[in-house]
Amino acid sequence: MNAAMNPMEMGSNTDGESIQQPIPADRGAALMQALEAFDDDFADLLVADQKATLPLQGAAPANPKCSSD
């Protein structure tokens, strides 16, 4: 078998020994199937909700005890 044709995942077991496991050809298929169940309107609502709830990055929080004077 040619290793270039069969991607492998490297890891170690609980004893610290190196192990190699083949990566399944259908890896991620279940995730993609689940994502196909969502329509574009639902995705747009999630994005809008996230933008509405996240604070601006880099903006300093208001602190009335601090003064720039």
C-alpha positions in Angstrom: 0.0 0.0 0.0 1.1 3.5 -0.8 1.0 5.8 2.3 0.4 8.8 0.0 -2.9 7.2 -1.1 -4.0 6.4 2.4 -3.9 9.3 4.8 -2.9 8.4 8.3 -3.5 10.0 11.7 -0.7 9.9 14.1 -1.2 9.7 17.9 -0.2 8.0 21.0 -1.8 5.5 23.4 -2.0 5.8 27.2 1.5 4.1 27.5 3.0 6.8 25.3 3.5 4.5 22.3 3.1 6.0 18.8 0.1 4.7 16.9 -1.1 5.2 13.3 -4.7 5.0 12.3 -6.1 5.3 8.8 -8.4 8.3 8.3 -11.8 7.1 7.0 -12.6 8.2 3.4 -16.0 9.4 4.6 -14.7 11.5 7.4 -17.0 14.5 8.0 -19.9 13.0 5.9 -22.2 12.9 9.0 -21.5 16.5 9.7 -22.1 17.6 6.1 -25.4 15.6 6.1 -26.5 17.4 9.3 -25.6 20.8 7.9 -27.6 20.2 4.8 -30.7 20.1 7.0 -30.4 23.8 7.7 -31.8 26.3 5.2 -30.3 29.7 4.3 -32.9 31.7 6.3 -31.9 29.8 9.5 -28.2 30.5 8.9 -28.9 34.2 8.3 -30.8 34.4 11.6 -27.9 32.8 13.4 -25.4 35.2 11.9 -27.7 38.2 12.8 -28.1 37.0 16.3 -24.4 36.5 16.8 -23.6 40.0 15.5 -26.3 41.5 17.9 -24.8 39.8 21.0 -21.1 40.1 20.4 -19.3 43.2 21.9 -17.1 45.2 19.6 -13.6 43.9 19.6 -11.0 46.4 20.6 -13.4 48.8 22.3 -12.6 49.5 25.9 -15.4 49.0 28.3 -16.9 52.1 29.9 -15.5 52.6 33.4 -16.7 55.7 35.2 -13.9 55.4 37.8 -11.2 55.9 35.1 -10.5 59.4 33.8 -8.2 60.3 30.9 -7.6 63.8 32.4 
